[in-house]
Each structure stands twice: as C-alpha cells, then as structure tokens.
Amino acid sequence: MESDLLTARSDTAVRALAAYPLDTDLLDSVVRLVRLVDSPRDYAALAPLAAREIVYRLACGDQGKRLRQVAVIAGRAHRIAKAIELIRKTFGKPLRIAGLARQLGMSVSAFHHDFKAVTAMSPLQFQKQLRLQEARRLLLAGEVDVARAGYRVGYDDPPHFNREYKKLLASHPGATSSGCVASRRVAFWTRCDCPLGRAYGTVHGDSNALTPSRY
C-alpha cells in the first residue's frame, strides 16, 4: 500500500490465531462490498475501492499486526502449505524436520518459524494432533482396539500413546473405545425385536425401542 501501513515492524507478539471485535467502520465497508453483488453494473468500478477500504480499516485497527505478518510471510506461505500436505500424508511415520526443510528449500530455523506463524504449532505438535485425532476417529468407529489404534497412527509404545491421548483429548483412549461400544450395545438392545430389547427400552425410556405385537 502507498500509505506504507504494511511496512514490516517488530510484531513478535503476534499470534497465529486471534479474534478481535469488529468495529463499525470495518463492518460498514464489508456490507457495502457485499451489497455490490446485487449491482453488477456498479461492481466493476466500486468493488476494488470497497476492498481497498477494507484493507485500510484492517491495517489501522487491532488486526494491523496480523495483516503485516500475513504480508511478510505471504511469499513463503505456499511452502508451509506444501509442508502441511506432506505431514498429513505421512503422519504415521517419524517426522524428519531437517529433511522436510531441505525438501522445501528452507533452513530448519526458518521452517520452524514460518510453520508456527501459520499454524500456531511446531511441526511435531501438528503431527501429534493429526495422529491423535485419527486415533480418536478409529476408536469412535470401533475399527480397532486401543493398542492397534496407537500403532496404526505411529505409536509403538502403548503407555506413551495413552499419555499423549489423555493430555490432548482429556480422556483415556480406553474410555473413547468403551463409550463407543456401550453406545452400539444400547442401540442394539433398544432396537432388538425380542423381550429383552423391549424391556431395555421400557426401563431406559427409549422411544425408539421396538414394541412389536408378537414375537
């Protein structure tokens, strides 16, 4: 911008994710841009001006630090996007930071800095999130037991997997698995066309329990 609002400054405290209150001036400029969608004749001439005003409002407001950070790292953002894609595809394997940085044409320190600026996590923390969320999905789906879920997402040590899972998801993986099994068991009995199923539905007040006239 000609006004030099996005000149790089010392914004070391900028977080990768943040929320700010929406001021009325910014809201007004956004609303005017949206309304132009219904006026094709005016859109070509006025939309660029409205978009420019939005950038100006952002740069002058609380979001200015975030906007400056985006401008500074934009040239390297595609590399971080590629790194995220590579980690997603191979999250079950050991993460070699030096090799990944080399593959992206970056130094290890620059890779760490830019990755955290974009994701608010280190590469290892990001991989851990992917692993544990996938383990949770497997357990909820009832596809594997706890030990196999940990092994499938890259944990060779079950106690380590249990600790990491509980730390991130605030519950033991066995509880996730047990809860899933219990839910399926309840669903089975409350829909089972047999005396026990009807009794279960009656006791637990399940309106979905089957109540056939004969059995």
C-alpha distance (Angstrom), angle and dihedral (degrees) to the residues before:
residue distance angle dihedral
M1 . . .
E2 3.79 . .
S3 3.81 90.4 .
D4 3.82 88.1 65.2
L5 3.79 90.6 -130.1
L6 3.79 91.6 141.2
T7 3.77 97.3 50.9
A8 3.80 108.2 139.4
R9 3.78 113.0 -97.3
S10 3.76 136.5 171.2
D11 3.82 100.3 -76.2
T12 3.76 98.3 154.4
A13 3.81 92.1 144.5
V14 3.80 94.6 59.3
R15 3.80 112.2 123.3
A16 3.79 124.1 -142.8
L17 3.81 90.4 -126.4
A18 3.77 125.4 30.0
A19 3.81 141.9 149.6
Y20 3.78 126.5 -139.9
P21 3.81 134.0 -176.5
L22 3.79 113.7 -98.2
D23 3.79 110.7 -119.5
T24 3.79 120.3 -145.1
D25 3.81 96.4 -115.1
L26 3.81 91.9 56.0
L27 3.80 91.7 44.8
D28 3.81 90.7 50.9
S29 3.80 93.0 52.6
V30 3.82 91.4 48.1
V31 3.81 91.9 49.6
R32 3.81 91.2 50.7
L33 3.80 90.6 51.7
V34 3.81 91.9 50.0
R35 3.81 91.9 48.7
L36 3.80 89.9 56.1
V37 3.80 88.5 69.3
D38 3.79 87.2 75.2
S39 3.80 91.4 51.5
P40 3.83 108.1 59.6
R41 3.80 91.4 172.4
D42 3.81 92.3 59.1
Y43 3.80 97.4 35.1
A44 3.81 98.7 81.1
A45 3.80 93.0 52.2
L46 3.80 102.1 36.1
A47 3.82 105.7 31.3
P48 3.85 94.6 73.3
L49 3.81 89.3 51.2
A50 3.81 92.0 49.3
A51 3.81 91.4 47.7
R52 3.80 89.9 49.3
E53 3.79 90.3 51.7
I54 3.80 90.3 51.3
V55 3.81 90.5 54.1
Y56 3.79 89.4 48.0
R57 3.80 92.5 51.0
L58 3.79 91.3 48.0
A59 3.79 92.8 48.8
C60 3.79 92.8 49.9
G61 3.80 95.2 45.4
D62 3.79 137.3 64.2
Q63 3.80 89.1 -72.5
G64 3.80 92.2 62.9
K65 3.79 94.4 98.1
R66 3.79 91.4 51.2
L67 3.80 91.4 48.2
R68 3.80 92.0 50.5
Q69 3.79 90.0 50.0
V70 3.81 91.1 51.3
A71 3.81 89.9 50.5
V72 3.80 92.0 50.0
I73 3.82 97.3 48.7
A74 3.82 97.6 33.9
G75 3.80 91.6 98.6
R76 3.81 90.3 57.9
A77 3.80 98.8 37.0
H78 3.81 93.4 95.0
R79 3.80 89.5 59.2
I80 3.79 91.8 53.2
A81 3.81 89.7 47.9
K82 3.79 88.7 54.2
A83 3.82 90.5 47.8
I84 3.81 90.4 52.7
E85 3.79 90.3 50.6
L86 3.80 92.1 50.0
I87 3.82 92.7 48.4
R88 3.81 91.0 48.9
K89 3.79 91.7 53.1
T90 3.81 94.7 48.5
F91 3.82 104.4 27.0
G92 3.81 91.4 129.5
K93 3.80 91.8 62.3
P94 3.83 128.8 72.8
L95 3.81 111.2 -81.6
R96 3.81 113.5 -124.2
I97 3.78 104.3 -161.4
A98 3.79 96.0 -174.3
G99 3.79 92.4 50.2
L100 3.80 92.8 46.9
A101 3.81 92.3 49.1
R102 3.80 90.3 48.6
Q103 3.79 90.5 50.2
L104 3.81 89.2 54.2
G105 3.79 93.8 46.1
M106 3.81 93.6 -115.0
S107 3.77 136.0 120.2
V108 3.80 116.4 -109.9
S109 3.80 92.8 -113.0
A110 3.82 93.7 48.6
F111 3.80 90.7 46.8
H112 3.82 92.0 51.9
H113 3.82 91.9 47.0
D114 3.80 96.3 48.1
F115 3.80 94.6 41.2
K116 3.80 91.8 54.3
A117 3.80 91.5 44.7
V118 3.81 89.7 57.6
T119 3.82 102.0 37.0
A120 3.84 104.1 23.2
M121 3.82 86.4 -127.5
S122 3.77 137.7 85.5
P123 3.82 116.3 -111.5
L124 3.82 90.5 -103.8
Q125 3.80 92.3 49.6
F126 3.80 89.9 49.3
Q127 3.81 91.1 50.9
K128 3.81 90.4 48.5
Q129 3.80 90.3 53.1
L130 3.79 90.9 52.0
R131 3.81 92.7 47.6
L132 3.79 96.1 49.1
Q133 3.79 95.4 43.0
E134 3.80 89.5 51.8
A135 3.82 90.2 48.2
R136 3.79 89.3 52.0
R137 3.80 90.5 50.6
L138 3.81 91.1 51.4
L139 3.80 91.8 49.3
L140 3.80 93.8 47.0
A141 3.79 89.8 49.3
G142 3.81 89.3 51.6
E143 3.79 90.8 -130.5
V144 3.82 97.1 132.3
D145 3.79 141.7 6.0
V146 3.81 123.0 -104.0
A147 3.81 96.8 -91.2
R148 3.81 93.4 49.0
A149 3.81 92.5 45.3
G150 3.81 90.1 55.7
Y151 3.79 92.7 45.9
R152 3.79 92.9 47.8
V153 3.82 92.7 55.8
G154 3.80 94.5 46.1
Y155 3.81 107.7 -85.3
D156 3.80 113.2 127.9
D157 3.83 93.3 175.9
P158 3.85 112.7 66.2
P159 3.85 95.4 -160.8
H160 3.81 89.7 52.4
F161 3.79 90.4 49.3
N162 3.81 90.9 49.7
R163 3.81 92.2 51.0
E164 3.80 94.4 47.6
Y165 3.81 92.5 45.7
K166 3.79 93.2 50.6
K167 3.79 92.5 45.4
L168 3.81 93.8 53.5
L169 3.80 102.3 32.9
A170 3.83 99.4 30.4
S171 3.80 93.6 -127.6
H172 3.78 138.0 78.7
P173 3.82 114.3 -101.2
G174 3.79 88.4 -125.3
A175 3.80 89.1 61.2
T176 3.81 90.7 53.9
S177 3.79 90.7 50.3
S178 3.81 94.2 43.9
G179 3.77 92.1 47.9
C180 3.78 90.6 52.6
V181 3.81 92.3 49.2
A182 3.80 91.6 47.1
S183 3.80 91.4 50.6
R184 3.79 91.7 51.5
R185 3.81 90.4 47.1
V186 3.80 91.7 52.2
A187 3.80 90.8 46.4
F188 3.81 89.8 51.2
W189 3.79 97.6 48.4
T190 3.80 96.2 42.4
R191 3.79 89.4 53.5
C192 3.78 97.9 38.1
D193 3.80 114.9 119.6
C194 3.81 94.6 -134.5
P195 3.84 138.7 90.2
L196 3.81 92.3 -97.8
G197 3.77 91.6 52.2
R198 3.81 92.4 50.5
A199 3.80 90.6 46.3
Y200 3.81 91.0 50.8
G201 3.77 91.2 50.4
T202 3.79 91.7 48.7
V203 3.80 95.0 48.7
H204 3.81 94.2 45.6
G205 3.77 95.9 39.4
D206 3.80 94.5 -121.2
S207 3.78 108.7 168.9
N208 3.79 89.5 -165.0
A209 3.80 93.2 61.8
L210 3.79 112.8 119.5
T211 3.81 115.8 -113.2
P212 3.81 107.1 -177.6
S213 3.80 118.7 179.7
R214 3.80 93.4 -122.0
Y215 3.81 139.6 17.0
